[in-house]
Amino acid sequence: MRSITEEIIALETYALRRWCAGDPGGFLEICDGDVVYFDPFIDRRIDGLEALTDYYEAIRGKVRASRFELLDPRVRVIGDAAVLTFNFVSHGSQGDEHRWNCTEVFRRGPSGWRIIQTHWSFTRAG
């Protein structure tokens, strides 16, 4: 049997593989209906799966990476909640590299672990 840590990291890795292939559906499948979402490309928080779906569908096929790295993932489990933090590095086909910080909060429910809060920001070195 997989540990909670292994399960959470596997869910995230699967969703990131799809994301890097232009398909945001992997994340939509593991988000809860009341998910909240932040990223540096939007001015305000996105509330709920319906609004997040609209946002992701508008960028479907536009985000791609030839490979990625999930660096130093850490999962903290608190009852039926788990917080995943990691650094993310994506590599484009032209040799470009993008670095991110990510925090995902998961809640365990009848459908398994689902993201209820996600926050992406740019990594600032130095």
NUTORVEX-751921 format. One record per atom (N, C-alpha, C): residue in one letter; x, z, y. Coordinates in pm, whole numbers, padded with zeros to 5 digits, always signed. Layout:
BEGIN
AXZY;...
***
This chain:
BEGIN
M+00084+00000-00118;M+00000+00000+00000;M+00089+00000+00125;R+00051-00082+00223;R+00126-00089+00348;R+00100+00034+00433;S+00200+00075+00507;S+00182+00183+00603;S+00104+00130+00724;I+00052+00221+00804;I-00018+00181+00926;I+00077+00103+01017;T+00200+00150+01028;T+00299+00080+01111;T+00317-00063+01064;E+00335-00083+00934;E+00353-00218+00880;E+00229-00303+00904;E+00112-00245+00888;E-00013-00320+00908;E-00027-00365+01053;I-00003-00276+01148;I-00015-00309+01290;I+00085-00418+01329;I+00208-00403+01287;I+00310-00503+01320;I+00277-00637+01255;A+00224-00636+01134;A+00185-00761+01067;A+00071-00830+01142;L-00028-00754+01189;L-00138-00812+01266;L-00085-00879+01393;E+00002-00807+01463;E+00059-00859+01588;E+00144-00982+01562;T+00228-00979+01461;T+00316-01092+01430;T+00236-01217+01394;Y+00130-01199+01315;Y+00044-01312+01279;Y-00020-01373+01404;A-00071-01287+01492;A-00134-01337+01615;A-00031-01408+01704;L+00089-01354+01712;L+00194-01417+01793;L+00236-01552+01736;R+00242-01564+01606;R+00275-01694+01545;R+00174-01800+01589;R+00048-01764+01583;R-00056-01858+01624;R-00048-01887+01774;W-00024-01781+01853;W-00012-01795+01999;W+00098-01896+02033;C+00213-01883+01969;C+00327-01969+01997;C+00303-02113+01950;A+00203-02134+01869;A+00163-02268+01826;A+00048-02322+01911;G+00015-02249+02020;G-00091-02295+02110;G-00229-02246+02075;D-00240-02155+01979;D-00370-02108+01931;D-00389-01958+01962;P-00470-01925+02063;P-00494-01785+02095;P-00591-01717+02000;G-00646-01790+01905;G-00747-01737+01815;G-00702-01618+01732;G-00574-01610+01701;G-00524-01496+01624;G-00545-01366+01698;F-00522-01367+01829;F-00547-01246+01908;F-00696-01219+01922;L-00774-01322+01944;L-00918-01302+01959;L-00978-01240+01832;E-00925-01277+01718;E-00975-01223+01590;E-00943-01075+01571;I-00837-01025+01637;I-00801-00885+01616;I-00834-00798+01738;C-00905-00854+01835;C-00948-00775+01951;C-01087-00719+01928;D-01108-00599+01977;D-01238-00534+01972;D-01327-00592+02083;G-01455-00576+02071;G-01548-00628+02171;G-01528-00570+02309;D-01477-00446+02317;D-01457-00382+02447;D-01311-00382+02492;V-01234-00480+02445;V-01093-00491+02481;V-01077-00502+02633;V-00966-00445+02683;V-00926-00467+02822;V-00787-00528+02819;Y-00760-00615+02916;Y-00640-00699+02910;Y-00576-00712+03048;F-00445-00696+03053;F-00366-00718+03173;F-00252-00814+03142;D-00222-00904+03234;D-00097-00980+03228;D-00058-01019+03369;P+00068-01057+03392;P+00115-01082+03528;P+00062-01210+03593;F-00012-01290+03518;F-00065-01414+03574;F-00205-01398+03632;I-00262-01280+03619;I-00397-01258+03672;I-00395-01136+03764;D-00482-01139+03864;D-00485-01032+03964;D-00559-00907+03919;R-00650-00923+03826;R-00734-00811+03786;R-00740-00801+03635;R-00780-00685+03590;R-00800-00661+03447;R-00916-00748+03397;I-00902-00795+03273;I-01011-00865+03206;I-01080-00763+03116;D-01212-00755+03126;D-01290-00659+03048;D-01376-00730+02945;G-01357-00697+02819;G-01443-00745+02713;G-01394-00872+02646;L-01434-00884+02520;L-01390-00998+02438;L-01445-01131+02490;E-01565-01132+02541;E-01622-01257+02592;E-01539-01312+02709;A-01504-01225+02803;A-01423-01268+02918;A-01282-01307+02873;L-01225-01233+02779;L-01092-01267+02730;L-01095-01400+02656;T-01199-01425+02580;T-01214-01554+02511;T-01218-01667+02612;D-01293-01651+02720;D-01299-01755+02824;D-01159-01782+02882;Y-01085-01675+02910;Y-00951-01689+02966;Y-00857-01759+02866;Y-00859-01716+02743;Y-00771-01775+02642;Y-00808-01920+02611;E-00936-01950+02606;E-00976-02088+02575;E-00931-02184+02684;A-00920-02136+02807;A-00874-02221+02917;A-00726-02257+02904;I-00650-02177+02828;I-00507-02206+02810;I-00473-02249+02667;R-00576-02267+02585;R-00553-02312+02447;R-00470-02440+02448;G-00364-02441+02366;G-00278-02558+02353;G-00172-02572+02461;K-00177-02488+02564;K-00082-02498+02676;K+00038-02406+02660;V+00026-02302+02580;V+00136-02207+02559;V+00199-02237+02424;R+00329-02263+02427;R+00399-02296+02303;R+00539-02238+02307;A+00587-02203+02191;A+00726-02159+02176;A+00774-02207+02040;S+00898-02254+02035;S+00952-02303+01909;S+00986-02188+01815;R+01018-02072+01874;R+01041-01952+01794;R+01025-01831+01885;F+01016-01714+01824;F+01004-01591+01902;F+01068-01475+01829;E+01093-01370+01905;E+01149-01247+01849;E+01062-01130+01895;L+01030-01043+01804;L+00960-00918+01832;L+01067-00810+01822;L+01112-00759+01936;L+01226-00668+01938;L+01182-00521+01943;D+01243-00441+01860;D+01228-00297+01859;D+01082-00251+01862;P+00998-00304+01772;P+00858-00259+01772;P+00848-00111+01731;R+00761-00041+01799;R+00738+00101+01767;R+00587+00125+01766;V+00542+00192+01662;V+00400+00225+01650;V+00386+00376+01649;R+00301+00426+01736;R+00266+00569+01739;R+00121+00581+01698;V+00096+00656+01591;V-00040+00672+01540;V-00093+00809+01582;I-00214+00808+01638;I-00281+00930+01680;I-00424+00921+01625;G-00447+00979+01509;G-00580+00971+01448;G-00618+00828+01417;D-00730+00784+01474;D-00778+00648+01454;D-00733+00552+01564;A-00625+00588+01632;A-00566+00502+01734;A-00418+00482+01702;A-00367+00369+01743;A-00225+00340+01726;A-00179+00262+01849;V-00062+00299+01901;V-00004+00231+02016;V+00121+00157+01970;L+00120+00027+01989;L+00234-00058+01955;L+00303-00099+02084;T+00434-00075+02092;T+00513-00123+02205;T+00629-00205+02149;F+00666-00308+02222;F+00778-00392+02181;F+00822-00480+02297;N+00939-00539+02282;N+00984-00645+02371;N+00967-00776+02296;F+00928-00877+02369;F+00899-01008+02312;F+00987-01111+02380;V+01051-01196+02302;V+01131-01305+02356;V+01080-01434+02293;S+01040-01528+02377;S+00998-01658+02325;S+01099-01763+02369;H+01119-01861+02280;H+01215-01967+02304;H+01141-02100+02300;G+01151-02175+02409;G+01087-02305+02415;G+01174-02414+02354;S+01115-02530+02337;S+01187-02641+02275;S+01298-02695+02365;Q+01292-02667+02493;Q+01394-02712+02588;Q+01504-02608+02609;G+01505-02503+02527;G+01605-02400+02540;G+01570-02290+02638;D+01451-02299+02698;D+01411-02194+02791;D+01373-02068+02715;E+01391-01956+02781;E+01366-01826+02719;E+01281-01742+02814;H+01181-01673+02759;H+01095-01585+02838;H+01095-01449+02772;R+01110-01344+02856;R+01118-01207+02805;R+01002-01125+02861;W+00941-01049+02771;W+00822-00972+02805;W+00831-00829+02750;N+00756-00741+02814;N+00725-00608+02761;N+00580-00614+02717;C+00548-00548+02608;C+00409-00547+02562;C+00370-00410+02510;T+00248-00371+02544;T+00185-00252+02487;T+00048-00293+02437;E+00019-00263+02311;E-00112-00289+02251;E-00165-00156+02198;V-00289-00125+02231;V-00354-00006+02176;V-00458-00055+02076;F-00447-00007+01955;F-00539-00042+01847;F-00629+00077+01815;R-00750+00048+01771;R-00843+00150+01723;R-00888+00109+01583;R-00889+00207+01493;R-00936+00180+01356;R-01087+00201+01351;G-01157+00101+01302;G-01301+00108+01288;G-01344+00047+01157;P-01471+00021+01141;P-01522-00037+01016;P-01459-00172+00979;S-01415-00247+01080;S-01353-00378+01056;S-01202-00371+01047;G-01147-00250+01045;G-01003-00233+01041;G-00946-00206+01179;W-00819-00232+01196;W-00751-00210+01323;W-00781-00324+01419;R-00825-00289+01540;R-00858-00388+01644;R-00795-00345+01776;I-00750-00443+01854;I-00691-00414+01985;I-00803-00376+02082;I-00782-00264+02151;I-00877-00223+02255;I-00815-00230+02395;Q-00682-00237+02401;Q-00614-00250+02530;Q-00484-00325+02508;T-00457-00422+02593;T-00333-00498+02584;T-00275-00515+02723;H-00145-00502+02732;H-00077-00512+02862;H+00056-00585+02843;W+00069-00697+02911;W+00193-00776+02910;W+00254-00775+03049;S+00385-00761+03056;S+00457-00770+03184;S+00590-00837+03159;F+00648-00891+03268;F+00779-00953+03257;F+00885-00845+03242;T+00985-00873+03161;T+01100-00783+03148;T+01193-00811+03264;R+01232-00707+03330;R+01326-00720+03442;R+01458-00656+03400;A+01559-00736+03382;A+01691-00683+03343;A+01763-00630+03465;G+01842-00526+03443;G+01926-00472+03549;G+01853-00382+03635;
***
